[in-house]
Amino acid sequence: MLAALSADQELYARHINVHANNGVIRLSGYVWTQPDLEEAKRVAESVQGVSRVVDDLELERGGIDNSPVSR
């Protein structure tokens, strides 16, 4: 699951944590934009064997996207 999130070119997944239990995936951690929140859930739902995604991600407002500090 983490590999799928990391492979997505539209999503910076470094601060996303993934916990799996019998097909239920819980995403936690944070992202910087609303589209990243939506993309993380979409990617998780697309992985074979996933029956449900619990989205506990937080939007880190004011995060500096595409900077050497944040990446």
C-alpha positions as CSV (number, residue, x, y, z in Angstrom):
1,M,0.0,0.0,0.0
2,L,2.7,2.5,0.9
3,A,4.5,1.6,-2.3
4,A,1.4,2.5,-4.3
5,L,1.1,5.8,-2.5
6,S,4.8,6.5,-3.0
7,A,4.6,5.6,-6.7
8,D,1.9,8.1,-7.4
9,Q,3.4,11.1,-9.3
10,E,0.7,13.5,-8.1
11,L,1.1,12.7,-4.4
12,Y,3.9,13.3,-1.9
13,A,3.4,10.5,0.5
14,R,6.3,10.8,2.8
15,H,4.2,11.8,5.8
16,I,1.4,9.3,5.3
17,N,1.3,6.3,7.5
18,V,-0.6,3.1,6.5
19,H,-2.1,0.5,8.7
20,A,-3.8,-2.6,7.2
21,N,-6.0,-5.1,8.9
22,N,-8.0,-7.7,6.9
23,G,-8.5,-5.4,3.9
24,V,-9.3,-2.3,5.9
25,I,-6.7,0.4,5.4
26,R,-6.2,3.3,7.8
27,L,-4.4,6.3,6.5
28,S,-2.9,8.7,9.0
29,G,-0.3,11.5,9.1
30,Y,-0.6,14.6,7.0
31,V,-0.6,16.1,3.6
32,W,-0.4,19.8,2.4
33,T,-3.3,20.1,0.1
34,Q,-6.9,19.1,-0.2
35,P,-6.2,17.3,-3.6
36,D,-3.5,15.3,-1.8
37,L,-6.1,14.1,0.7
38,E,-8.4,13.0,-2.1
39,E,-5.6,11.4,-4.1
40,A,-4.3,9.4,-1.1
41,K,-7.8,7.9,-0.6
42,R,-8.3,7.2,-4.3
43,V,-4.9,5.4,-4.5
44,A,-5.6,3.3,-1.4
45,E,-9.1,2.3,-2.7
46,S,-7.6,1.2,-6.0
47,V,-5.2,-1.4,-4.5
48,Q,-6.3,-5.0,-4.9
49,G,-7.7,-6.5,-1.7
50,V,-8.7,-3.3,-0.1
51,S,-12.3,-3.5,1.1
52,R,-12.4,-0.1,3.0
53,V,-10.3,2.9,3.6
54,V,-10.4,4.9,6.8
55,D,-9.1,8.4,6.2
56,D,-7.5,9.9,9.3
57,L,-5.2,12.2,7.4
58,E,-4.8,15.8,8.4
59,L,-4.3,18.8,6.2
60,E,-1.2,20.6,7.3
61,R,-2.1,24.1,6.4
62,G,0.8,26.4,5.7
63,G,3.1,23.5,4.7
64,I,5.7,24.5,2.2
65,D,5.2,22.3,-0.9
66,N,8.1,21.5,-3.2
67,S,10.8,22.9,-0.9
68,P,14.0,21.2,0.1
69,V,12.8,21.4,3.7
70,S,9.5,19.6,3.3
71,R,10.7,17.1,0.8
